[in-house]
Amino acid sequence: MADNEEIIKVIQTFFEAGRTKNFSALRNIQLDSKEFSSFSDIPPYGLKDYSESIALEELRFSSITDYNYEMKNEKTSIFGNIGITAFMLKQSGMLVDSQTYTGQHITIDGRATFVLIKEDTWKIIHYHLDKIFN
């Protein structure tokens, strides 16, 4: 499999965790290192490390049922053992409040950038997700 295809597969695995709720996959595809970082449009807004990112990803994905995503207009560039992929991202599902047993259908149009490093396999070392406000 070509590097570009491997990188896309890793990123798809990230979002598939939201559908399958297989959160152990998140640990397998992200680099557990002090160099890891992430940003997103969900609080807390600061730069997050590996542990905080994993915890927030699990919390976010567990609170959305019927989760689905679509990646569009992907562009992947590879520089030695570093890969950068940017794309438009559409996410949808039912945001569930387990304390009040209510839900709200959400659709989020956004942008995503993932940086991966190849050390035997491609692993995410940084990502940035944000909404597009119309």
C-alpha positions in Angstrom: 0.0 0.0 0.0 1.3 3.5 -0.9 2.2 5.9 1.9 -0.7 8.2 0.9 -3.2 5.4 1.2 -1.7 4.3 4.6 -2.0 7.8 5.9 -5.7 8.1 4.9 -6.4 4.7 6.5 -4.9 5.9 9.8 -7.1 9.0 9.7 -10.2 7.0 8.8 -9.4 4.8 11.8 -9.4 7.9 14.0 -13.0 8.8 12.9 -14.2 5.2 12.7 -13.6 5.1 16.5 -16.5 7.4 16.7 -18.7 5.0 14.9 -17.5 1.7 16.4 -16.7 3.1 19.9 -13.4 1.0 19.7 -11.4 3.6 21.6 -8.3 1.4 21.9 -7.8 2.1 18.2 -7.1 5.8 19.1 -4.1 4.7 21.2 -2.7 2.5 18.4 -2.7 5.3 15.7 -1.4 8.2 17.8 2.2 8.7 18.9 2.4 8.5 22.7 5.2 11.1 22.9 5.8 14.5 24.5 5.9 15.8 20.9 2.2 14.9 20.4 -0.2 17.8 20.3 -3.8 18.6 19.2 -6.1 21.6 18.8 -9.8 21.6 18.3 -12.9 23.8 18.4 -14.2 22.0 21.5 -13.1 23.3 24.9 -10.6 23.3 26.4 -9.1 25.3 23.5 -5.5 25.2 24.4 -2.8 22.9 23.0 -3.4 19.4 24.3 -0.9 16.6 24.9 -1.4 12.9 24.2 -3.2 11.9 27.4 -5.6 14.8 27.4 -6.3 14.4 23.7 -7.1 10.7 24.1 -9.4 11.4 27.1 -11.3 14.1 25.3 -11.6 12.1 22.1 -13.1 9.2 24.0 -15.5 11.5 25.9 -16.6 13.3 22.6 -17.1 10.1 20.6 -18.9 8.3 23.5 -21.4 11.2 23.7 -22.4 11.0 20.0 -24.6 8.1 18.8 -25.2 7.4 15.1 -21.9 9.1 14.4 -20.9 9.5 10.8 -18.3 11.4 8.9 -17.2 12.3 5.4 -13.8 13.4 4.3 -13.7 15.5 1.1 -11.0 17.1 -1.0 -8.1 15.4 0.8 -4.6 16.6 0.1 -1.7 14.6 1.4 1.9 15.7 1.2 4.9 13.6 2.3 8.2 14.9 3.3 10.5 12.0 4.2 8.9 10.4 7.3 6.4 13.2 7.8 3.0 13.3 6.2 0.5 16.1 6.2 -3.1 15.7 5.2 -5.7 18.4 5.1 -9.4 18.0 4.1 -12.9 19.2 4.5 -14.8 17.2 7.2 -18.5 16.7 7.6 -19.6 15.0 10.9 -23.1 14.1 12.0 -24.9 12.2 14.7 -27.0 12.5 17.8 -25.4 14.4 20.7 -26.7 12.6 23.8 -27.1 14.1 27.3 -27.1 11.0 29.5 -28.2 13.0 32.6 -31.4 14.3 31.1 -31.9 11.4 28.5 -32.2 13.9 25.7 -30.5 14.2 22.4 -29.9 16.8 19.7 -29.0 16.0 16.1 -25.8 17.7 15.0 -24.1 18.3 11.7 -20.7 19.9 11.7 -19.0 21.2 8.6 -15.3 21.7 9.3 -11.7 21.5 8.3 -9.1 19.1 9.5 -5.3 18.9 9.3 -3.4 15.8 10.5 0.4 15.5 10.8 1.8 12.0 10.9 5.2 10.5 11.4 6.4 7.2 10.1 8.2 5.1 12.7 7.6 1.5 11.4 4.0 2.6 10.8 2.3 6.0 10.3 1.1 7.5 13.5 -0.6 10.8 14.2 1.6 13.3 16.0 -0.6 16.4 15.6 -4.1 17.3 14.5 -6.3 20.4 14.3 -10.0 20.2 13.8 -12.3 23.2 13.5 -15.8 24.2 12.5 -16.6 26.4 9.6 -18.9 29.2 10.7 -21.3 30.4 8.0 
